[in-house]
Amino acid sequence: METLTMRNVMHCEVCQDSGFEVVMEDGRPVAKYCACLPRRRTLYYLKKSGLEGVLERCRFDNFQTGEEFQRRMLELCRGFVEQDERRMLYLSGCTGAGKTHLGFAVCGHFLSRGRGVIYRSYQQLMNEMKSALNSDAYEELLRDYGRADVLYIDDFMKYPPSAADIRHSFELINRRVMTQGVTVITSEQPLDAVIGYDEALGGRIRQQCGEFALYVAPGPGRNWRLK
């Protein structure tokens, strides 16, 4: 995949950067989408996501694969973006294993194909939803996050969730299931722990992920931030 960066934008002589070109059909001028439009849409979503810098650093092709668990993680994520049946990916386990790197690499893949991406930490999502509770803004949040082409939730349930956290999480995950958007989740908590917090929530995530859920157990040398 080409490195995603706004510096890759090139001026289009055909459409003069409008996204449309005029062609003659049956002697009359007709406006059609320019061939550069998919590229422009990708760059628009990249700029809107605010993730340009991190997506340059976090790619599939520069993920370290010196250990077997890293190769399994990379293989799982590549498999996820190459299929359409499953719309949810859950990467969990020890800190420093590369979960967030691969989460962003998955997002970069979809951005490169013109898909819009929203990134939020789990705590950001919970703070937003709790602040908007009992107002029209709550439904607006659910609608916006529910309809996103790709939603990346980082540090999911890093700390034991409250009853309110579980309720808001279920609302959001359920909305993602209904809209069939792609949802990427990274967490230190294995799915079994989430099921322990709330069976309905954890079960819904497990059902949607299918085989695309992976837990990296803590172990010597697995925290690459310490190397």
C-alpha positions as CSV (number, residue, x, y, z in Angstrom):
1,M,0.0,0.0,0.0
2,E,1.3,3.5,-0.9
3,T,2.1,5.5,2.1
4,L,-0.9,7.7,2.9
5,T,0.1,11.4,3.1
6,M,-1.3,14.7,1.9
7,R,2.0,15.3,0.3
8,N,1.0,12.7,-2.3
9,V,-1.7,15.0,-3.8
10,M,-1.0,15.9,-7.4
11,H,-2.7,18.5,-9.5
12,C,-5.1,17.0,-12.1
13,E,-4.8,18.6,-15.5
14,V,-7.9,16.8,-16.7
15,C,-10.4,18.2,-14.3
16,Q,-8.4,21.1,-12.8
17,D,-9.0,19.5,-9.3
18,S,-12.8,19.7,-9.6
19,G,-13.3,15.9,-9.6
20,F,-15.3,16.1,-12.8
21,E,-14.4,16.2,-16.5
22,V,-16.6,17.2,-19.4
23,V,-16.8,14.7,-22.3
24,M,-18.7,14.8,-25.5
25,E,-21.5,12.3,-26.0
26,D,-23.7,12.4,-29.1
27,G,-22.4,15.9,-29.8
28,R,-23.3,17.2,-26.4
29,P,-21.0,18.0,-23.4
30,V,-21.6,15.7,-20.4
31,A,-20.1,15.9,-17.0
32,K,-18.6,12.7,-15.6
33,Y,-16.5,11.8,-12.6
34,C,-12.8,12.2,-13.2
35,A,-10.5,9.2,-12.8
36,C,-8.7,11.1,-10.0
37,L,-11.8,11.3,-7.8
38,P,-11.3,8.1,-5.8
39,R,-7.8,9.3,-4.9
40,R,-9.1,12.7,-3.9
41,R,-11.8,11.0,-1.7
42,T,-9.2,9.0,0.0
43,L,-7.1,12.1,0.8
44,Y,-10.1,14.0,2.0
45,Y,-11.0,11.2,4.5
46,L,-7.3,11.1,5.5
47,K,-7.2,14.8,6.3
48,K,-10.6,14.6,8.0
49,S,-9.6,11.7,10.2
50,G,-6.6,13.6,11.6
51,L,-4.5,10.4,11.4
52,E,-2.1,11.3,8.6
53,G,1.1,11.2,10.8
54,V,0.2,8.0,12.6
55,L,-0.8,6.2,9.4
56,E,2.5,7.0,7.9
57,R,4.2,5.3,10.8
58,C,1.8,2.3,11.4
59,R,1.6,0.2,8.3
60,F,1.5,-3.5,7.6
61,D,4.8,-3.4,5.7
62,N,6.8,-2.1,8.6
63,F,5.3,-4.2,11.4
64,Q,7.9,-6.2,13.3
65,T,7.4,-9.9,12.8
66,G,10.4,-11.4,14.6
67,E,8.2,-13.4,16.9
68,E,5.5,-16.0,16.2
69,F,2.8,-14.0,18.0
70,Q,3.6,-11.0,15.8
71,R,3.3,-13.1,12.7
72,R,-0.1,-14.4,13.8
73,M,-1.3,-10.9,14.6
74,L,-0.2,-9.6,11.1
75,E,-1.7,-12.6,9.3
76,L,-5.0,-12.1,11.1
77,C,-5.2,-8.4,10.3
78,R,-4.3,-9.0,6.6
79,G,-6.9,-11.7,6.5
80,F,-9.5,-9.3,8.0
81,V,-9.1,-6.6,5.3
82,E,-9.2,-9.1,2.5
83,Q,-12.6,-10.5,3.4
84,D,-16.1,-9.0,3.6
85,E,-18.1,-11.4,5.7
86,R,-16.9,-10.3,9.1
87,R,-17.1,-6.6,10.0
88,M,-15.5,-6.6,13.4
89,L,-11.8,-7.1,14.5
90,Y,-10.8,-7.5,18.1
91,L,-7.1,-7.4,19.1
92,S,-6.4,-7.9,22.8
93,G,-3.6,-8.7,25.1
94,C,-0.4,-7.4,26.7
95,T,0.7,-3.8,26.3
96,G,3.4,-3.1,23.7
97,A,2.6,-6.1,21.6
98,G,1.7,-4.0,18.5
99,K,-2.1,-4.0,18.7
100,T,-2.5,-0.3,18.1
101,H,0.0,-0.3,15.3
102,L,-2.0,-3.0,13.5
103,G,-5.3,-1.3,14.3
104,F,-4.0,1.8,12.5
105,A,-2.7,-0.3,9.7
106,V,-6.1,-1.7,9.1
107,C,-7.6,1.8,9.1
108,G,-4.9,2.9,6.6
109,H,-5.9,0.0,4.3
110,F,-9.6,1.1,4.3
111,L,-8.7,4.8,3.9
112,S,-6.6,3.9,0.9
113,R,-9.8,2.5,-0.7
114,G,-11.8,5.7,-0.1
115,R,-13.4,4.6,3.2
116,G,-14.0,7.2,6.0
117,V,-12.4,6.4,9.3
118,I,-13.1,7.6,12.8
119,Y,-10.6,7.0,15.7
120,R,-11.6,7.3,19.3
121,S,-10.2,6.0,22.5
122,Y,-12.7,4.1,24.5
123,Q,-12.5,6.7,27.3
124,Q,-13.2,9.5,24.8
125,L,-16.3,7.7,23.6
126,M,-17.6,7.1,27.1
127,N,-17.0,10.7,28.1
128,E,-18.8,12.0,25.1
129,M,-21.8,9.7,25.5
130,K,-22.1,10.4,29.2
131,S,-22.0,14.1,28.7
132,A,-24.7,13.9,26.0
133,L,-27.0,11.6,28.0
134,N,-30.7,12.7,28.1
135,S,-30.3,15.1,25.2
136,D,-30.6,15.1,21.4
137,A,-26.8,15.0,21.2
138,Y,-26.8,11.4,22.5
139,E,-28.7,10.2,19.5
140,E,-26.6,12.3,17.2
141,L,-23.4,10.6,18.6
142,L,-24.9,7.2,18.2
143,R,-25.9,8.1,14.6
144,D,-22.5,9.5,13.7
145,Y,-20.5,6.7,15.2
146,G,-22.9,4.1,14.1
147,R,-22.8,5.2,10.5
148,A,-19.1,5.6,10.2
149,D,-17.6,3.5,7.4
150,V,-14.8,2.4,9.8
151,L,-14.7,3.0,13.6
152,Y,-11.6,2.3,15.5
153,I,-12.0,2.0,19.3
154,D,-8.7,1.9,21.1
155,D,-8.0,0.8,24.7
156,F,-11.5,-0.8,25.0
157,M,-12.5,-1.3,28.7
158,K,-8.9,-0.6,29.9
159,Y,-10.3,-0.4,33.4
160,P,-13.3,-2.3,34.9
161,P,-16.4,-0.8,33.4
162,S,-19.3,0.8,35.3
163,A,-22.9,-0.1,34.7
164,A,-23.1,3.1,32.6
165,D,-20.1,2.1,30.6
166,I,-21.6,-1.3,29.8
167,R,-24.9,0.3,28.8
168,H,-23.3,2.9,26.5
169,S,-21.0,0.3,25.0
170,F,-23.8,-2.0,24.2
171,E,-25.8,0.8,22.5
172,L,-22.8,1.7,20.4
173,I,-21.8,-1.9,19.4
174,N,-25.4,-2.7,18.6
175,R,-25.6,0.3,16.3
176,R,-22.4,-0.8,14.6
177,V,-23.9,-4.3,14.1
178,M,-27.1,-2.8,12.6
179,T,-25.3,-0.5,10.1
180,Q,-22.7,-3.2,9.2
181,G,-19.8,-0.8,9.3
182,V,-16.3,-2.0,10.0
183,T,-15.3,-1.8,13.7
184,V,-11.8,-2.2,14.9
185,I,-11.3,-2.8,18.6
186,T,-8.0,-3.0,20.5
187,S,-7.8,-3.7,24.2
188,E,-5.8,-5.2,27.0
189,Q,-8.9,-7.2,28.0
190,P,-9.5,-10.6,26.3
191,L,-13.0,-11.2,25.1
192,D,-13.6,-13.6,27.9
193,A,-13.1,-10.7,30.4
194,V,-15.6,-8.6,28.5
195,I,-18.1,-11.4,28.6
196,G,-17.4,-11.6,32.3
197,Y,-18.4,-7.9,32.6
198,D,-21.5,-8.3,30.5
199,E,-22.5,-11.5,28.6
200,A,-24.7,-9.7,26.1
201,L,-22.0,-7.2,25.1
202,G,-19.1,-9.6,25.0
203,G,-21.2,-12.2,23.2
204,R,-22.3,-9.7,20.6
205,I,-18.7,-8.8,19.9
206,R,-17.5,-12.4,19.7
207,Q,-20.4,-13.2,17.3
208,Q,-19.5,-10.4,15.0
209,C,-15.7,-11.1,15.1
210,G,-15.9,-14.8,14.4
211,E,-12.3,-15.9,13.8
212,F,-11.0,-12.3,13.8
213,A,-10.4,-12.1,17.5
214,L,-6.9,-12.6,19.0
215,Y,-5.5,-12.5,22.5
216,V,-1.7,-12.0,23.0
217,A,-0.9,-13.4,26.5
218,P,1.7,-11.5,28.5
219,G,5.2,-13.0,28.3
220,P,8.9,-12.3,28.4
221,G,9.9,-10.0,25.5
222,R,6.4,-9.3,24.3
223,N,6.4,-5.6,25.3
224,W,8.3,-4.1,22.4
225,R,8.1,-0.6,23.9
226,L,10.7,-1.7,26.4
227,K,13.2,-2.8,23.7
